[in-house]
Amino acid sequence: MSGILDRILEKKEKRKSLEQYEEKKEEFKRIIGKPEIKVSVELPEGYENRKKEFLALEKEEAFLRDVNRSLKRIVKKHLNKKKESK
């Protein structure tokens, strides 16, 4: 029984270490790297039956390129709008 408990605790400790690593990595990127914003995209209404295809888009290079291009235009537009209003 203690073997199972040891394995559970070990997995929990590894998960905690991984979470701490990810937090430190994100902090490092904020300080040293290019600033970035994470954006969440929800499955559009009416496309519930295409959930699998939607989730696959996350790994599709062409989709990611299109999204990146579009978001860059939107970010520039909003930053310019804020600059003009000051």
Secondary structure, 3 states (H helix, E strand, C coil): CHHHHHHHHHHHHHHHHHHHHHHHHHHHHHHHCCCCCCCCCCCCCCCHHHHHHHHHHHHCHHHHHHHHHHHHHHHHHHHHHHHHHC
